[in-house]
């Protein structure tokens, strides 16, 4: 299972979501790829003001803060 965290280097919310996501990803054996929104014009056009954004296969799971319950439920369903 592969999750994508759309982030930016100077964003404290991004760093907080990445840290909060780590134990949840470990629980489900998911890998997390952190992608810099500012390095990709297409991602920036989609998610500029929403970062951090957590995605799975292009589906937005949450943004701004980690919705642990929602993400846990989603990962349980697709497992």
C-alpha positions as CSV (number, residue, x, y, z in Angstrom):
1,X,0.0,0.0,0.0
2,X,1.4,3.4,-1.0
3,X,0.4,6.8,0.3
4,X,1.4,10.1,-1.1
5,X,1.8,13.2,1.1
6,X,1.8,16.4,-0.9
7,X,3.9,18.8,1.2
8,X,6.2,21.7,1.1
9,X,9.5,22.2,2.9
10,X,8.6,25.3,5.0
11,X,5.1,24.2,6.0
12,X,4.7,23.3,9.7
13,X,1.4,21.6,9.1
14,X,3.1,19.4,6.6
15,X,5.8,18.3,9.0
16,X,3.1,17.7,11.7
17,X,1.1,15.5,9.3
18,X,4.1,13.5,8.3
19,X,5.0,12.8,11.9
20,X,1.4,11.9,12.8
21,X,1.1,9.7,9.8
22,X,4.2,7.6,10.5
23,X,2.7,5.3,13.2
24,X,-0.5,4.8,11.2
25,X,1.5,3.9,8.1
26,X,3.5,1.5,10.1
27,X,0.4,-0.1,11.5
28,X,-0.9,-0.8,8.1
29,X,2.4,-1.5,6.4
30,X,2.0,1.4,4.1
31,X,4.8,3.3,2.5
32,X,4.6,7.1,2.4
33,X,6.1,9.2,-0.4
34,X,6.5,12.9,0.4
35,X,6.1,15.0,-2.7
36,X,7.1,18.7,-2.8
37,X,4.1,20.6,-4.2
38,X,6.4,23.5,-5.2
39,X,8.5,21.2,-7.5
40,X,5.5,20.2,-9.7
41,X,3.4,22.9,-11.4
42,X,0.5,20.5,-11.9
43,X,0.4,19.6,-8.2
44,X,0.8,23.2,-7.2
45,X,-2.2,24.1,-9.4
46,X,-4.3,21.4,-7.6
47,X,-3.1,21.6,-4.0
48,X,-1.3,24.8,-3.4
49,X,-3.4,26.2,-0.6
50,X,-4.5,22.8,0.7
51,X,-1.2,21.3,1.7
52,X,-0.5,19.0,3.4
53,X,-2.7,16.7,1.4
54,X,-2.7,12.9,1.9
55,X,-3.5,10.8,-1.2
56,X,-4.0,7.2,-2.0
57,X,-4.1,6.4,-5.8
58,X,-5.1,10.0,-6.5
59,X,-7.9,9.9,-3.9
60,X,-7.7,12.7,-1.4
61,X,-8.0,11.3,2.1
62,X,-7.5,14.5,4.1
63,X,-5.8,17.9,4.0
64,X,-4.4,20.4,6.5
65,X,-4.4,17.9,9.4
66,X,-4.4,14.1,9.6
67,X,-7.9,12.8,10.1
68,X,-6.6,9.6,11.8
69,X,-10.0,8.0,12.2
70,X,-11.0,8.5,8.6
71,X,-7.6,7.3,7.3
72,X,-7.6,4.3,9.6
73,X,-11.1,3.4,8.4
74,X,-10.1,3.8,4.7
75,X,-7.0,1.8,5.1
76,X,-8.9,-1.0,6.9
77,X,-11.4,-1.1,4.0
78,X,-8.8,-1.4,1.2
79,X,-6.5,-3.8,3.0
